[in-house]
């Protein structure tokens, strides 16, 4: 499940001169227990198209992810978390 922490925020992209909308969501990542898993989740999600930033938290079993809403979606993020073997 994901909850919005921050409604879409508009920023100017210096390279393309187009407006991009960023949103930050918190995803549940059940089974994320160790620092090594934290690094894996951050690396896998961080390589995905449209992901701007990732901060995984093993204690809370969550990942806070900032995305470019024009390039990816919360549904994509949830699928990627499941692809990593988490729920």
Buried (B, 14 or more C-beta within 10 A) or exposed (E): EBEEEEEEEEEEEEEEEEEBBBBBBBBBBEBBEEEEBBEBBBEBBEEBEBBBEBBBBBEEBBBBBBBBBEBBBBEBBBEBBEEBEBE
